């Protein structure tokens, strides 16, 4: 939308050019916390608010607005708590002359949310891509050594593109696969069967989330072809030379445009073919993720897939063994730019792999080893921190604690629950602002937002403690519009809501943003990060300029890959939480 037209529409919806009421555009479960937030661009106070129904009747209030200090561009924020309103319906929140968008309350507000996110994953498929109804990157790939020479050709076409570029990483793909499987196991009623295994429309008797997870598993098996050969990455940032669609990717890695792409093996040594190198030290961060995805897949796939399940079990054990043999991190490899996934922890990955192998085999050694890994990294290190390097503490939440808890005794359950609580305390201790947000605004902050909310949700299940429920809901609300910009961070969702229309994506540029429906955006970053990243330039005037004058920024602009690019792994992570909300409400 043209910036001037956008702002006119924005003010018209608000009814006030200086006070903006931000709400969760998807809606609120009847028994959930419900807090709208006023972002005030001046210091005129807000004292009370009311809630009106769809017949314009006041059904709640007047109630006091709680002043909550400044935050980013908001010179003042006010929390408008209408949690006591539980009746299903459609409402608007009003404070002074400001009006909110329509607010929904109902038990079904999250119905279909998880399946909507999976639309984006299908669009990201490599191999056969159902969006294009054609195969992409079918020539992958050439396994290379440290000098870039080809060691062998290995058929590894498949999996998902990582974001709007077409690189593929085991770290994010295995984590995404695990999250999809975990979501189905814990919330099966949240999913439907409307697509076939290849992603084309039509039911096949299998929940779509399991079809998508199997697509991930099949690629992971290709990236671990022999018990001693473990691959970590497909392609590198030479991919960024062209802004092509995946079906006509012009990237040239020395073998011709659109030809084979390089496959990087785990070596336990620093990697990088040009100026920049990663800091890899082992296999375990990748091996543990392989093991967890394979082991959970073996537990959940239909028993008629007995041959495939047996293969998954064997490969889970083999991957875990490599992680034990080669402890340390296997980071992604940079190409010509300095950016790569700088993962520095691996205990969490091995804990998760061991926990799933125990659940699968009941071999006590796996339980004991998982418990020891948990003791060595009780809290994911980003929690409570002001900043971190790119993907330094990945995955953003330690699912291993919950998976180990599921099969643990009473004492171990208490310990694992405490680990989660310590992390939650570290984040909520930074969340005294009006939006109740305590994550650091590093690159991919929305990943952290989803991870925090999911950890809070898991902790609530493990302990029955609801003390963090307000913060869990605040993180979800942030993703769906309760943020300074008033936008949902999921493309195309909710339908009729306000979300990105100019994401950083060649697919969206060609086919419109709806082609990326369900994709979770990177999210806002510190101004200092945005200002120092290479190659960022806004293509249009900033329609959010009044909201981008604080310490964090977000731009709905194709030129901003730091805040406005959808991400595969973050989307898959959010599937778990959305499925849990839909399942619990039923």
LUMDRENMAR-655519 format. One record per residue (C-alpha): residue number from 1; x, y, z. Coordinates in pm, whole numbers, plus 50000, padded with zeros to 5 digits. Example, Ala and Ser with C-alpha at 12.3 -4.5 7.8 and 13.67 -1.06 7.14 Angstrom:
 resi    px    py    pz
    1 51230 49550 50780
    2 51367 49894 50714
This chain:
 resi    px    py    pz
    1 50000 50000 50000
    2 50120 50352 49928
    3 50255 50501 50255
    4 50016 50800 50254
    5 49711 50582 50190
    6 49831 50337 50454
    7 49860 50605 50718
    8 49522 50757 50633
    9 49367 50413 50672
   10 49560 50355 50993
   11 49437 50678 51151
   12 49082 50617 51031
   13 49078 50276 51200
   14 49217 50420 51522
   15 49011 50738 51534
   16 49312 50915 51689
   17 49640 51017 51529
   18 49845 50988 51847
   19 49695 50696 52044
   20 49678 50346 51897
   21 49513 50048 52062
   22 49698 49727 51976
   23 49522 49392 52006
   24 49563 49028 51913
   25 49393 49024 51574
   26 49333 48648 51586
   27 49148 48670 51914
   28 49139 48543 52271
   29 49027 48220 52432
   30 48750 48287 52688
   31 48960 48195 52992
   32 49285 48353 52866
   33 49432 48687 52972
   34 49303 48966 52746
   35 49503 49287 52747
   36 49502 49552 52477
   37 49791 49798 52481
   38 49774 50168 52399
   39 50082 50297 52218
   40 50075 50673 52270
   41 50286 50901 52052
   42 50228 51193 52288
   43 50201 51235 52661
   44 49827 51302 52684
   45 49717 51053 52950
   46 49472 50768 52903
   47 49266 50710 53216
   48 48984 50468 53134
   49 48861 50236 52862
   50 48546 50051 52762
   51 48462 49749 52547
   52 48168 49757 52304
   53 48001 49460 52136
   54 47911 49434 51769
   55 47587 49622 51840
   56 47787 49913 51983
   57 47667 49843 52337
   58 47911 49896 52625
   59 47960 49549 52775
   60 48269 49614 52987
   61 48388 49920 53171
   62 48463 50195 53214
   63 48772 50044 53374
   64 49102 50210 53463
   65 49381 50209 53206
   66 49707 50105 53373
   67 50003 50328 53284
   68 50306 50113 53200
   69 50580 50352 53090
   70 50743 50412 52754
   71 50852 50147 52506
   72 51032 50205 52177
   73 50834 50463 51978
   74 50555 50473 52237
   75 50615 50771 52465
   76 50366 50607 52696
   77 50189 50273 52707
   78 49871 50174 52887
   79 49744 49825 52957
   80 49371 49775 52907
   81 49284 49452 53087
   82 48948 49302 52991
   83 49028 48945 53097
   84 48703 48928 53293
   85 48507 48949 52967
   86 48459 48584 52873
   87 48148 48583 52658
   88 48213 48475 52298
   89 48162 48749 52044
   90 48314 49034 51846
   91 48414 49352 52025
   92 48606 49678 51998
   93 48812 49840 52270
   94 48792 50219 52307
   95 48998 50466 52508
   96 48936 50836 52451
   97 48904 50882 52075
   98 49106 50572 51994
   99 48938 50252 51874
  100 49085 49908 51832
  101 49033 49674 51539
  102 48764 49412 51596
  103 48850 49172 51878
  104 48721 48814 51882
  105 48662 48606 52191
  106 48574 48241 52149
  107 48684 47885 52199
  108 48748 47846 51827
  109 48964 48152 51760
  110 49277 47940 51702
  111 49102 47669 51501
  112 49294 47615 51178
  113 49590 47831 51282
  114 49841 47544 51286
  115 49729 47418 50945
  116 49756 47773 50809
  117 50122 47787 50908
  118 50185 47462 50720
  119 50076 47634 50397
  120 50404 47822 50410
  121 50608 47507 50466
  122 50455 47345 50158
  123 50545 47651 49954
  124 50905 47620 50080
  125 50951 47264 49961
  126 51252 47168 49754
  127 51228 46868 49525
  128 50867 46862 49407
  129 50710 47193 49502
  130 50327 47191 49507
  131 50302 47571 49474
  132 50486 47563 49140
  133 50365 47211 49054
  134 50719 47138 48942
  135 51046 47013 49088
  136 51307 47262 49205
  137 51677 47209 49269
  138 51652 46859 49133
  139 52029 46833 49067
  140 52139 46864 49432
  141 52417 46813 49513
  142 52797 46786 49507
  143 52966 46696 49834
  144 53272 46917 49874
  145 53586 46911 50087
  146 53742 47200 50278
  147 53893 47342 49958
  148 53567 47328 49761
  149 53668 47034 49543
  150 53396 46783 49463
  151 53427 46458 49656
  152 53120 46289 49518
  153 52769 46351 49388
  154 52500 46277 49646
  155 52128 46292 49555
  156 51990 46517 49830
  157 51709 46705 49655
  158 51418 46763 49893
  159 51352 46934 50224
  160 51265 47301 50268
  161 51429 47627 50174
  162 51535 47803 50492
  163 51380 48141 50416
  164 51343 48360 50106
  165 51684 48243 49997
  166 51711 47876 49905
  167 51983 47755 50140
  168 51901 47444 50339
  169 52034 47353 50681
  170 52000 47036 50884
  171 51999 47243 51204
  172 51677 47424 51116
  173 51519 47145 50910
  174 51564 46877 51177
  175 51430 47117 51441
  176 51130 47202 51222
  177 51063 46834 51157
  178 51078 46759 51528
  179 50843 47049 51609
  180 50586 46924 51359
  181 50599 46571 51500
  182 50578 46697 51858
  183 50279 46915 51766
  184 50092 46619 51618
  185 50170 46392 51912
  186 50047 46642 52172
  187 49759 46804 51980
  188 49636 46563 51710
  189 49285 46710 51698
  190 49423 47047 51586
  191 49512 46913 51241
  192 49319 46816 50930
  193 49375 46612 50617
  194 49325 46832 50312
  195 49647 46772 50116
  196 49827 46473 49974
  197 50179 46365 50063
  198 50322 46565 49770
  199 50145 46877 49892
  200 49880 46891 49621
  201 49515 46936 49726
  202 49318 46632 49829
  203 49298 46410 50139
  204 49512 46098 50171
  205 49409 45961 50509
  206 49707 46121 50686
  207 49707 46449 50879
  208 49878 46719 50672
  209 50124 46789 50953
  210 50247 46428 50934
  211 50283 46453 50556
  212 50497 46762 50605
  213 50704 46602 50879
  214 50767 46298 50660
  215 50886 46528 50382
  216 51139 46661 50633
  217 51241 46313 50750
  218 51302 46192 50396
  219 51541 46479 50328
  220 51719 46430 50659
  221 51782 46066 50566
  222 51941 46184 50241
  223 52166 46415 50442
  224 52283 46121 50655
  225 52341 45856 50385
  226 52596 45644 50573
  227 52648 45600 50944
  228 52982 45779 50918
  229 52883 46045 50662
  230 52677 46327 50809
  231 52595 46637 50604
  232 52499 46971 50755
  233 52421 47220 50477
  234 52308 47244 50116
  235 52417 47555 49918
  236 52575 47871 50059
  237 52527 48246 50031
  238 52639 48258 49667
  239 52267 48185 49634
  240 52209 48555 49714
  241 52362 48672 49384
  242 52022 48646 49216
  243 51669 48726 49332
  244 51507 48442 49139
  245 51215 48212 49187
  246 51323 47865 49299
  247 51212 47710 48971
  248 51463 47923 48777
  249 51734 47969 49039
  250 52038 48109 48855
  251 52291 48048 49133
  252 52624 47927 48999
  253 52860 47740 49228
  254 53114 47671 48956
  255 52922 47403 48775
  256 52689 47630 48575
  257 52382 47838 48650
  258 52103 47636 48806
  259 52320 47325 48829
  260 52437 47130 49132
  261 52468 47301 49467
  262 52740 47223 49724
  263 52679 46987 50014
  264 52881 47065 50327
  265 52965 46767 50549
  266 53013 46777 50923
  267 53389 46771 50978
  268 53444 46903 51328
  269 53667 47175 51179
  270 53607 47540 51086
  271 53454 47571 50738
  272 53421 47844 50476
  273 53555 47851 50121
  274 53635 48221 50104
  275 53732 48497 50346
  276 53508 48398 50636
  277 53512 48078 50843
  278 53277 47932 51100
  279 53392 47797 51436
  280 53283 47433 51415
  281 53431 47199 51673
  282 53235 46873 51641
  283 52920 46698 51520
  284 52699 46688 51829
  285 52477 46992 51766
  286 52372 46845 51432
  287 52384 46480 51535
  288 52153 46534 51832
  289 51896 46706 51610
  290 51910 46420 51358
  291 51865 46166 51638
  292 51567 46347 51793
  293 51376 46387 51467
  294 51439 46028 51358
  295 51349 45881 51698
  296 51025 46078 51734
  297 50932 45996 51375
  298 50981 45627 51449
  299 50739 45659 51742
  300 50465 45845 51556
  301 50448 45731 51195
  302 50179 45475 51108
  303 50285 45120 51194
  304 50224 45013 50834
  305 50544 45205 50754
  306 50742 44937 50938
  307 51043 44942 50702
  308 51070 45320 50716
  309 51027 45318 51094
  310 51303 45059 51134
  311 51531 45276 50921
  312 51453 45582 51132
  313 51531 45392 51452
  314 51865 45269 51321
  315 51964 45612 51191
  316 51861 45779 51518
  317 52098 45551 51710
  318 52376 45601 51454
  319 52340 45981 51458
  320 52345 45993 51837
  321 52656 45775 51842
  322 52835 46024 51615
  323 52738 46304 51850
  324 52888 46115 52143
  325 53205 46044 51943
  326 53244 46402 51819
  327 53116 46646 52085
  328 53095 47011 51990
  329 52910 47231 51744
  330 52867 47195 51369
  331 52789 47548 51256
  332 52666 47646 50910
  333 52930 47753 50661
  334 52955 48113 50533
  335 53015 48187 50168
  336 53122 48533 50058
  337 52941 48722 50336
  338 53023 48705 50709
  339 52680 48578 50813
  340 52622 48220 50927
  341 52436 48038 51204
  342 52679 48071 51494
  343 52538 47797 51715
  344 52752 47758 52028
  345 52558 47503 52234
  346 52509 47132 52177
  347 52419 46982 52516
  348 52052 47064 52452
  349 52058 46879 52119
  350 52215 46569 52267
  351 51973 46581 52560
  352 51681 46585 52319
  353 51825 46305 52108
  354 51888 46089 52414
  355 51542 46163 52559
  356 51372 46053 52237
  357 51589 45744 52207
  358 51490 45649 52561
  359 51123 45701 52474
  360 51172 45481 52167
  361 51393 45202 52305
  362 51353 45222 52685
  363 51729 45168 52713
  364 51821 45323 53050
  365 52156 45457 52929
  366 51976 45711 52713
  367 51773 45840 53008
  368 52085 45873 53221
  369 52279 46053 52949
  370 51988 46286 52873
  371 51968 46375 53241
  372 52340 46456 53251
  373 52317 46675 52940
  374 52022 46857 53102
  375 52226 46920 53416
  376 52509 47068 53209
  377 52280 47315 53029
  378 51975 47377 53247
  379 51877 47709 53084
  380 51901 47813 52720
  381 52162 48093 52742
  382 51977 48364 52548
  383 51710 48379 52818
  384 51776 48692 53022
  385 52044 48820 52785
  386 52042 49158 52610
  387 52182 49024 52285
  388 52335 48720 52114
  389 52506 48636 51790
  390 52303 48505 51496
  391 52147 48171 51599
  392 52406 48148 51877
  393 52176 47959 52117
  394 51973 47741 51884
  395 51718 47589 51909
  396 51565 47880 52093
  397 51391 47653 52341
  398 51520 47331 52492
  399 51252 47074 52412
  400 51472 46811 52573
  401 51363 46911 52924
  402 50996 46850 52840
  403 51065 46527 52651
  404 51276 46392 52936
  405 51012 46505 53189
  406 50744 46300 53010
  407 50917 45975 53109
  408 51093 46083 53431
  409 51036 46007 53796
  410 50906 46260 54048
  411 51242 46402 54155
  412 51368 46445 53799
  413 51038 46603 53702
  414 51079 46865 53972
  415 51433 46940 53857
  416 51340 46972 53489
  417 51042 47192 53572
  418 51271 47415 53777
  419 51507 47453 53480
  420 51221 47589 53270
  421 51112 47822 53548
  422 51460 47971 53586
  423 51462 48056 53214
  424 51115 48207 53231
  425 51216 48417 53530
  426 51517 48547 53339
  427 51297 48667 53051
  428 51007 48802 53255
  429 51255 48992 53469
  430 51316 49205 53158
  431 50946 49240 53075
  432 50825 49526 53295
  433 50729 49729 52984
  434 50374 49787 52864
  435 50385 49499 52616
  436 50528 49258 52879
  437 50804 49152 52638
  438 51146 49044 52766
  439 51321 48883 52468
  440 51625 49051 52313
  441 51551 49205 51973
  442 51822 49024 51784
  443 51786 48899 51428
  444 51485 48659 51420
  445 51336 48796 51741
  446 51000 48643 51650
  447 51164 48301 51684
  448 51252 48391 52040
  449 50900 48519 52101
  450 50750 48187 51988
  451 51008 47989 52185
  452 50942 48180 52507
  453 50564 48141 52474
  454 50601 47770 52402
  455 50833 47715 52699
  456 50585 47898 52922
  457 50306 47678 52785
  458 50506 47360 52848
  459 50596 47477 53198
  460 50228 47539 53270
  461 50149 47182 53167
  462 50436 47039 53371
  463 50370 47234 53690
  464 50012 47359 53690
  465 50163 47699 53776
  466 49984 47985 53594
  467 50212 48265 53717
  468 50365 48308 53371
  469 50036 48289 53181
  470 50020 48667 53135
  471 50366 48671 52975
  472 50294 48368 52759
  473 49984 48539 52625
  474 50169 48868 52577
  475 50423 48696 52352
  476 50144 48538 52145
  477 49960 48869 52132
  478 50278 49042 52012
  479 50300 48804 51718
  480 49939 48871 51622
  481 49933 49248 51647
  482 49984 49370 52004
  483 50308 49544 51911
  484 50393 49906 51832
  485 50323 49859 51459
  486 49985 49689 51508
  487 50066 49418 51256
  488 50044 49042 51263
  489 50386 48888 51214
  490 50234 48597 51016
  491 50181 48667 50648
  492 49818 48634 50539
  493 49690 48558 50888
  494 49441 48630 51020
  495 49241 48675 50703
  496 49113 49030 50695
  497 49375 49139 50946
  498 49673 49368 50910
  499 49995 49190 50805
  500 50296 49233 50577
  501 50219 49302 50211
  502 50574 49360 50091
  503 50787 49083 50246
  504 51144 49015 50140
  505 51071 48738 49889
  506 51097 48687 49515
  507 50791 48461 49534
  508 50583 48734 49700
  509 50713 48995 49456
  510 50594 48782 49165
  511 50274 48624 49301
  512 50168 48854 49586
  513 50211 48812 49962
  514 49929 48557 49986
  515 50166 48308 49822
  516 50352 48303 50154
  517 50044 48261 50373
  518 50140 48124 50712
  519 50502 48240 50708
  520 50634 48385 51034
  521 50848 48693 50974
  522 51192 48750 51130
  523 51047 49033 51336
  524 51177 49362 51478
  525 51545 49412 51556
  526 51750 49661 51750
  527 51811 49974 51546
  528 52185 49911 51581
  529 52151 49570 51408
  530 51944 49709 51123
  531 52188 49994 51070
  532 52492 49768 51045
  533 52374 49478 50829
  534 52505 49466 50474
  535 52286 49518 50170
  536 51973 49654 50340
  537 51796 49947 50174
  538 51426 50028 50193
  539 51266 50040 49849
  540 50981 50274 49948
  541 50910 50542 50207
  542 50863 50388 50549
  543 50490 50371 50623
  544 50575 50287 50983
  545 50807 50585 51029
  546 50627 50722 51340
  547 50675 50381 51503
  548 51038 50333 51399
  549 51201 50611 51596
  550 51282 50402 51903
  551 51539 50139 51989
  552 51373 49870 51771
  553 51253 49883 51410
  554 51029 49686 51177
  555 50968 49761 50809
  556 50712 49612 50574
  557 50951 49655 50283
  558 51099 49405 50040
  559 51441 49557 50097
  560 51454 49468 50468
  561 51569 49109 50501
  562 51639 49157 50871
  563 51280 49215 50990
  564 51047 49131 50700
  565 51163 48794 50567
  566 50962 48481 50652
  567 51152 48197 50816
  568 51088 47826 50787
  569 51206 47709 51129
  570 51025 47983 51321
  571 50705 47899 51137
  572 50735 47531 51228
  573 50809 47622 51590
  574 50489 47826 51609
  575 50290 47528 51476
  576 50335 47357 51811
  577 50190 47643 52014
  578 49900 47713 51779
  579 49808 47345 51779
  580 49821 47340 52159
  581 49587 47639 52183
  582 49339 47489 51939
  583 49357 47144 52101
  584 49322 47272 52458
  585 49022 47486 52371
  586 48838 47176 52255
